[in-house]
Amino acid sequence: MSAWVLPDHIADVLPSEARHIEELRRQLLDTARGYGCELVMPPLLEHLESLLSGTGEALGLQTFKLVDQLSGRSLGLRADTTPQVARIDAHLLNRRGVARLCYCGPVLHTRPDRPHATREPLQFGAEIYGHAGLEADTEVLRLALDCLRAAGVKNAVIVDLADARIVQALLADVSADAATIARVHAALAAKDASGLAELTAGFPAASRDGLLAVLTLYGDIGVLDEAAKQLPDTAAVRQALGELRQLASRLDGAQVSFDLADLRGYAYYSGMRFGIYTEGASDALVRGGRYDEVGAVFGRNRPAVGFSLDVRELVGVLPARPLRAAIRAPWSDAPGLGRTIAELRSRGETVVCVLPGHESEIDEFHCDRELIEQAGQWTVRTI
């Protein structure tokens, strides 16, 4: 095999895309800062028991594992940043009140999470710790939508809402092992009615009927009315449906839909959850929700809600950005040239010095101006 061939689903990022990704990363972080989010930078590598604490089997299967040559302990390369941010909130910040945190960095997956996906997403996310009310859920959703607007998503977006408490309530009276429950979740996520019917054949009638009904509960706001009729009238179901209705009423500029069987993603979600879709994307661009239990393993179980997206995937649905106008300059020791170039660069201009013998090569930066000498002075001229 050639030494330059990369592993499957791993790729280099070339200049134009890399520039777009970096510009987008800055815009997303600035948008989060506008909401009061503070930037954190968790390490890519952690002790395995810390990295996987409380996050379930799915994240464990997605995590690359290795042995630390210094300590002999098992280490993992993070597959998701949320558990790390929960650790930071619980142990390093340890604040009494609200903490708004954001991050942007690579994660690594042992396998792509869907066809043609990268195993090295650049994960951006924002999270709010310390507030259990709908106000935090609403803020996170609005921030996610503002991030897509700031990124330049022009097509209409659809916010698809669900709530993990509905399925949890339907399974509350079920006596089944963890493997069976996991298969039920998988059947719900895949909309597999026959598989779900087989799995739930021995469940209490109310649970079985409710789970089968959930499979059909997707669509517009009318879904919530249908859910109230078809699902058991429990406090948890009533609260979840009521909060979904309130959230939908607070989202301006986006179409809202509901899919009460949506259980995709990591298993730590404990309440409202959402995906944001737009034309051109093969799956949700953004996923998030409430995960109040995520910090419990770190000794601090407090409310948490947030979202994440893959910046590289987001770039893939956006139009390419043109390069900023640049200035071509000769490579010369002529008096005043170096000082002029330095002044232009200090003002944010891109100045490309053409190395001797390369004057006829392709202009990578599409320079629309050039530095020329006139009467002993260096001036910028439009090409």
Disulfide bonds with the S-S distance in Angstrom:
none
